Amino acid sequence: MPDCTFCGCPVEAHDPVFVSDSPDEDPTAQFCNYGCLAAHIDEAGLATGTACEWSPGQ
């Protein structure tokens, strides 16, 4: 049973979310639920500098 990328708990004991950034779609990360995924995104700053930032002057 794989462990959560964020908290280390067994993901299959929860409502798992699997993430893949590889072309063959094999999971590259796994999370217990969307809460752990969201916490991982926030903690790692993965949304910083992305299209989420917009200004009318651009």
ABEGO torsion letter per residue (X at the ends): XBBBAAAGBBAAABBBBBBBABAAGBBABBBABAAAAAAAAAAAGAABGBAABBBAAX
